[in-house]
Amino acid sequence: MNTTDLAANKRRLAAFLNELSEANGAGIESVLDAHCAPDTVWRVFHPFNDLKGNAEAADKLWAPLREAFPDWEARMAFFLGGEYEGRECVSSWGVLMGNLTKPWLSIPATHGLCALRLGLNVVFREGRIVKVYVLLDIPDLMRQAGVYPFRRMPGSAEAWAFPPCDSGATAESVDHELGAITLTHVREMQTGLAKGDDLKNLAGTRSKHSPHWHKNMMWYGPAGIGSSRGQKGFLDFHGALFIQAFPDREGIVRDHNGPEDGPGHYIRVGDGHYAVTAGWPSLYGTHLGGQWLGMAPSGKRVEMRVADWYRTDRDGKIIDNWVMIDVLHILHQAGLDVLDDLRYIADPSLNRWPG
């Protein structure tokens, strides 16, 4: 597929988000129907998971979100376009910004400005959306509403920075040539990460990690983990804690001859100085340590839905890495239903003993 058509898909996604930002009530489903095939598959971070078709996506996700955020608009950091496994893909992350005037998922209204982190990985076919992965940092919205469910984050809880305005990846064009180089650097880094027993040795992890990263890299993590600067910051505030909690963590090798919804990376796209990889799931591990989120070891083997967006500098070093992890899904597998617990805080009547 040529770059002109792929750039057109990027513009289609931008237009879809702009129209969705203005839609209310029945208009929400109309926007979905205008841009998405009727049987579009919506894969959304927990607690939504798989939604089938536009009507269910409008009813369970977008309409309640609009009711809680009546004036939200999408502010996106960039758009990446490319092909993977024969699919036309567009990827973006940003925030939905608006006033949270009503509860959503039992998260109380703040009646002020909130920003819900949003990642989108979208599949197009013949100019229409046929599959959407919607990645939401719900625990960060809980933090903004004063009901943060975890211990204090090791990293920074501040808002993720958008990339420099002159670094490309707009909705107007696609740079495949440079994107292929960027994706190669990213995949070299990913395949070189320490595995198995090597994970017990952080020095090993450091030596395999370092060559691909800028010395002042920024690693932006979801709520519960937080963001950090530099390789030492990454290891101190995320890497060491994650390894301790999931000492056998392993990436899932995708069977490219298998089903489209199989585990492993469902998207790998490079576009200019940017690249994205994501899986549903892309990692698995056994929860054996107690330093991650402050949660006691569950002993459960869990799957991890993860998306990474990368930006490289002129020398090919990774300088930005924005990461969305379905934290609520991981914890649900480990036996902790964060949103169910929140219901008892939001509705005191649920705390009454029967009888």
N, C-alpha and C positions, 0 to 999 in steps of 0.2 A: 504494500500500500504506500502511496506517495505521501510526502510530508504535508502537502496542501490539504489532503483529506483528513489527515490526523490532526492538523491545526483546526480544521473545521469542527472536529469533535470537541476540541478544547473550548471553542467558542460556544458550542451547543451546551456544554455543561455549565459554563458561566451564565448563559442566558437562562437555563433552567433554574439555577440558584437565585438569580435576580427576580425571576417571576415568582418563585416560591416564597421569597422574602416579602412579596406584596400580597400573597394570597391569604384568604380567610374562608372558613366554613367549607361549603361545597366547592369553592374555587380551588382548594388545595388538590382535591382529586382531579379536577379539570387540568391543572398544571401537570400533574403526574401523567395523565393520559395523553397530553399533548406531546410530551417528550419521551415517554417510556412505553414499551410494548405492554399490552394488557396483562401478560403473564410474567412480567418482570419479577425476578427473584431479588428480594431485599434481605441481606444478611447484616444484622445490626448487633452491636455489642450488647451483652447481657444487661437487662433482663428480656430484651426483645427477641434476640436470636433470629430465627428464620421466619420471615413474613412472606406470604405468597400472594403476589399480585398487588396492583396499585390500590385497590379498595382497602385491603387489610393494612397496607403501609400507611395510608392516609388516616384510617380509623385508629390505629394503635400507636403510631409514632408521630406523624406530622400534625394532625389536628389537636391532640392534647398538648403538644409542645407549643403550638401557636396560641392555644388558650392560656397557657401559663406565661408565655412570652408574646404578648399581642403585637409588639413592635419590633421583633427581632429581624435582623438583616445579616446576611452572610458576608463576612470580610475574609477573603481567601488570600493566602500568602503567595501561591503560585499554582500553575497548572502544568502537568507533565503529560506528554502524549507519546504513544508508541504501540508496539505490538508484542504480544507474548503468547506462545503456544497457538498462534494463528488468530488470536483475539485482538480487536482494536481496544486499547485501554487508555483511560485518562485518570490521572491521580491528582489530588489536591488536599491540602489541609488549611485550616484557618479557624475562625471562631464564629459562632452565632451570638451576636451582641444585641441585648435588649433589656428592658425592665422586667424582672421576674415578679409579676403581680399576683399570681396564683400558685398554689402548690403543684409540683410535678413529681411523680413517683414518690410522693410523701415528703419531698424536699420542700421546706416551708418557703413561702413568698418573702422576698426581701423588700419589695416595692422600690427597688433601685436597680441600677445597672449591674448586670452580670454578663459573663462571657463563657459560653459553653464551647470547649474545644471540640472541633469536628474534623474528622478525616474522611475522605471519599475515595474509593477505588471503583471505577465504573467501567463496564464493558458496553461497547457500542456495536451494533450490527445494522448496516445500511442506514446510518444516520439516526438511529433510535437507540435509546438505552434499553438493555435487556437484562442487566444484572448490576446491582449496587451493593457495595460493602460500605456501611455507615459506621464509623468508629467514633464513639463519644466518650469523653472523659467525665463521666457522671460523678465520681468522687470529688473532682475539683469543683464542680458546681455545689456539692454538699459543703465543701470547705467555705465557699463564698457565702453560703446561707447559714453558716454557724453550726453545722451538724457534721463536721468532719469526723469520719468513723475510725481513723487509725491513730497510731502514735505520731508524734511530730516527725515530719519528713526529714530524712538525712540531708537531702539537697534543698535547693531553693524552691519555694512555692510560688515565686513571682511568675507573671505571665511570660509565655514564650515569646522571644523576639522574632519578628519577621525578618527575612533575608534582606541584604542591601538592595536598594531599588534598581541598581544598574546590573544586577547579576543574572538577568534573563529569566526564562521559564514563564513567559507571559502566555496569555491565551491567543496570541496573534501568530505564532510560528512554532516550528519544531526543529531542533538542531540534533539530528540523528548522529552525525559524524562525531561530534564531541560527546554526545550522550553515550555512545558505545564505549568510548574511552573511560568516561566516568563510571559506567556500570562495571567495566572490567576491574577498575581499582576497587570498587565496593565488593565485588565478588571475591577478589583475591583476599581482602581483609576478612570477609565472612568465613571463607573456607579455611583460613589460617587460624581461626580462634581456637584456643585450647579446648580439649575435650577429655572426657573420662578422668583418669587419674591426674592428668596435667592440670586440671582445674584446682587441685589442692595446692598447687604451687603458683601463687600470684605472680612471682617473678617470671614464670613461664608464660602466663597470660600477658604480662606486660611486654615481654620481648616480642611476642607474636602480634601484639596489638599495635605497638608503637610505630612501625615504619609507615603505616597508611594514614596516620592522623597528624594534623597540624598540632604544634605544641600548645596552641591556645584554643584548641577545639572547644566547641560548646555542645554539650549533650543535654538535650531537653527531655526530661522524663515526665510521665504522668503523675497525677496526685498519688501520694503514698510513697513516691520515690523522690521526685523533685529533680531539679536541674543542677548541672555542675560545669565547671570550666577546667580544661586541661586534663591530661591523661591521669594524673594523680587524683584529681577531683572525681573523675569517673570511677576509678577503682575504689576510692575511699567511701564515696557516698552511694554507689550502686553496685559496682562489679563484685566487691568482696562480700557484701551482704547477700547478693543474689546467689553467688556461688555457694555460700555457707548454707543457704536455705535449700538450694536445689543442686547438691553436689554432683548428681549424675545427669544434669540437664544436657540435652542433645537436640540438635537441629534435625528436622524431618526431611529426608531425601524424597523429593517428589517423583512419582512414577509418571513421566510425561506421556506414557501410553495409557494411563489410567483415566478415571473419570475426572471431569473438569472440577468437580467439587472435592476431589481428593485432598489429603493433607499435603503440606509443603507449600512452597511459594506459588500462589495463584497469579502473582504479578511480579515481573521484573522489567523495569523500563528505565532507560537513560535518556535524558533530554537536556542538552547543553551541560552545564556544570552540576546538574541535578540527577538523582536516581532514586527509585523507590523499589523496595521489596516488601512483600507482606504474605502472610500465610494464615489459613483458617482450619487448623492451627499450623504453626511453623516450628514450634518447640514443644518438647514434653520433658517432664522431670518429676522426681519424687520429693515431696515436701518433708525434708528431714531436719532442717535447722530452724531456729527460732528468731533470727535477726531480721527477717524480711517483713516489713510492716508491723513488727512487734507481735506477730501472731505465733502462738505455740505450734510446734511441729505437729502436723496431722498424720504423717506417714502415708498420705494419699498420693497416688501418681496422677498428675494433672496435665492437661493439654493447654497450650498458651497461644492465644490469638494475638499476633504482634505485627505491627507495620512500622517500617523505618523509612524516613525520607532523609536523603543526604545531599549536602552541597560541598563541592570541592573548590579549592583555590586554583590559581593559575598553574601551580606546580603539581596538581593532581592530588594534593593532600586533603583529606576529609576535614572540613573546618566546622560544619554544622551537622548535627544528627538529631532530628525530631522523632520521637518514639511514642507510639500509641500502643498500649497494652490493655487487653480486656481484663483488668484487675478483678472486677466483680465476678467474672466468669471463673477465674482461677480460684477465688475464695469460695465460690459456690460449690465447686468440685471438692474443695478441702473441708466442706461442712459448715461454712459460715455464710449465711444469707444476709448481707449487709442491709439491703433495702427492706427485707422483712423486719429486721430489728428496728429500722427507722420508723416503721409504721407504729410501733408501740410508743415511740417518743412523740410522734405527730398526733396520735389519737390516744389520750390517757384512758379512755374507756376500755381499751383492749387489755389494760393491765389488771382488770378486776378478776378475782378468782370466781369460778362458777359457784352457784348455790347461794 
